[in-house]
Amino acid sequence: MLTALLAAGMLGPLAPPGERSIDVYCSTGDHLWVAEREPVDSPAAVEAMMAWMAETYGTRRMYWRAGGAEIWDRYYQVGEDRPLQYDWAINWERRLFREQRLNQAAVAAAKRHGMEIYLYTGLFEHGVQPDVGIIAPYLFEDTLRIEHPEWCMLDRWGERRCPGPLSPAYPEVRERVIERFVEAMRRFGYDGITFYTYVENVGLRYPDEFGFNQPVIDLFHERYAEVDPRSAELTDDQREHWRRCRGQFVTQFLRELHEALAADGRRVMMILDAAHPDVVQPWWGKPVPGTGPIQLAWEYWVREGIVDGLWVQLGAPADQRALLDRILDLRGDRDLDIVVRTPAPFDPAWEPYVRAGVVPVAVITAPRNGIERLTLEQTGPETLRSPDWKLRVQTLADVAEGRLQLPAGEVAAVADDEHLLVRRRTMHALAALGDATQVPVIERGLTDPESCVRIAAAAALGRLHGPESAQAMLDALSADDGFQLKQACVDSLGAMGEATLPALAAALSSEHVAAREVSVRALYIIGRDGPTAAVREPLRRAMLDASEDDVVRWWAVEGLVGLRLKVTDADREQLADDLIGLLDGSPRMVQQHAAWGLGYMASCVSAETAGRSLAGLERLMRAFGDGCTRRDAAYGWRLVGNALLQHGEPGRAALEAMRAQSDDRWLAWIAYQVAHVPQRTQTMELVDEAEAIATHEQLAPPFPGWRAW
């Protein structure tokens, strides 16, 4: 189709960059985690982003991930036992959604600037049971999964739940999830919805581990009535059909969602993997999709009008072009949006596709994505005083990155500019220029009305600071305990090094928890990179102080365990003794992290101490057996069990003894899970399917059911 149109001369000339439309994707959660990305932490910051995209790049549509994140905030449970995750999700994102009304601001700003705005979210991203995930525990799960574990995609024994999705095979699931999306689309005024199909977790162990819900089995039996799909002996044709059966319920979900949204004129778009568009996406860098290879009948969706658009995901250019050719051949005269994600949206290589109606999608401020500049105009000394705020910001960006030289005094003169992004970039530019006389200007930025300026000031002080800078940051935390400001202060105080120790030591007695938390975290960085002995004792006091906030104590454990290889043998023995002591009677969060720490201490302490550690962990593991009433009954055992595994053969033997006994069903089950269904941070523990089935048949104790958390 594309070749024919080009040959016939039916495609007109391509407009130059800045005069033709592109689409833009803002991964809002990443911007709210990584402070170096452009800010979206206030209505004013969101307005600036929309203006920049519309006025500089002619953006026709914004794909806005915070639309999905607010649904998560409304319907998902987040646990406090992972302090960093909880702080970001509840104390930071939730504030912005509920107090700053971030998504309402985004929709209004997009409309003011003539853009459509699409809610962007995961089709299968419903959180995970907390004993698996990216980390363990990973305390983020849809309440539907918690209340109805049977609605999750299940393994062949109906025991283990697939981390991430709810199963669209159930009408009740489709109805409840569609209600959410329709309500959100109408309440906020989004023009459409875009789904990615990967899941952000590493819980899968082999490709066809999940999906064995009865409706899927029944559908499979319509063709293969005598074949059990739970068998590992499926032929290639049978296995492919099994994956298509799983995909048919995805099609049914999209059909019902499309019907519900079409009444309002709202559109549905699906993202396809560039290299393997016929199956769901793997999470970036992972070897297999986290849901297993569900077949996606996207060509059928187009023919039947079930979707209104297709997005070709980032990938090898040859794969992207091949998929675009397939889509263009299929489209014909249908009303189908076609977009392609690319780090080079104005690359001439895309010209034939743009002429055919394909729209490039760029990602805001991801490294080298073709839309980094706030303006296409050239900067110079005079542009710092331009009436166009975007040109003023670009001038400061060029100063910060060394492309333009200006006197520090001239840069400091715009530190009180009316535009928040000018003030923000001033902080970074002054840090890059390195003129110590301007440190007070940066310190003043810590009290700016906009949080993104305060965050930038804290980050800048890590590069350019004076004798009062550490205290200025710690004082700023009394008024702003936001996630990103705390992180910026931790990094900068750590980078400032040993000179900050008096201020940090004093802050450990502050009435403000944020100042104490930041001090503990910064002490670890200083000890990691410099004088370890000087930070060990204040960290130990914070860890052992029963009156201290649990989050501060958690970070103290994190720091001391992180420094274990930089201290003396005697210090390691003392730390292990302290952690063993924390296993009994400590608050849940502290106890969990002490157990985690003992796993890492096992290989660097004496045999006698390791034996006492093992005994304490074994005793704690047994507390998760039958009749457990702990709040972490659904996941705390994973931390304790992993620590037992790190004790080597004695730890594994203890787990096997728990697995083999028959008096305590839950203890046997969780011991089996730790020893034979392992979960590790950031690691997808892939195994052979036949081996996994054989292991289950030989070693798995009776399934005791599911525990809610």
ABEGO torsion letter per residue (X at the ends): XAAAAAAAGABBBBBBBGABBBBBBBBAAAAAABAABBBAABAAAAAAAAAAAAAAAGBABBBBAAAAAAAAAAABBBBAABAAAAAAAAAAAAAAAAAAGAAAAAAAAAAAAGBBBBBBBBAABAEBBAABEABOBBBBBBAAAAABAAABBBBAAGABBBBGBBBAABAAAAAAAAAAAAAAAAAAGBABBBBBABBBBAABABAAABGBBAAAAAAAAAABAABBAABAABBAAAAAAAAAAAAAAAAAAAAAAAAAAAAAGBBBBBBBBAABAABBBBBBGBABBAAEBBBBBAAAAAAAGABABBBBBBEBAAAAAAAAAAAAAAAEABBBBBBBBBABAABAAAAAAAAAGBBBBBBBGBBGAGAABABABBBBAAAAABABAAAAAAAAAAAAAGABBBBAAAAAAAAABABAAAAAAAAAAAAAAGBAAAAAAAAAAAABABAAAAAAAAAAAAABBBAAAAAAAAAAAAABABAAAAAAAAAAAAAAEAAAAAAAAAAAABABAAAAAAAAAAAAAAAAABBAAAAAAAAAAAAABAABBAAAAAAAAAAAAAAAAABBAAAAAAAAAAAAAAABGBBAAAAAAAAAAAAAAAAABBAAAAAAAAAAAAAAAAAABBGBABAAAAAAAAAAAAAAAAAEAAAAAAAAAAAABAABAAAAAAAAAAAABBBBBGBBBBBBAAAAAAAAAAABBBBAEBBBX
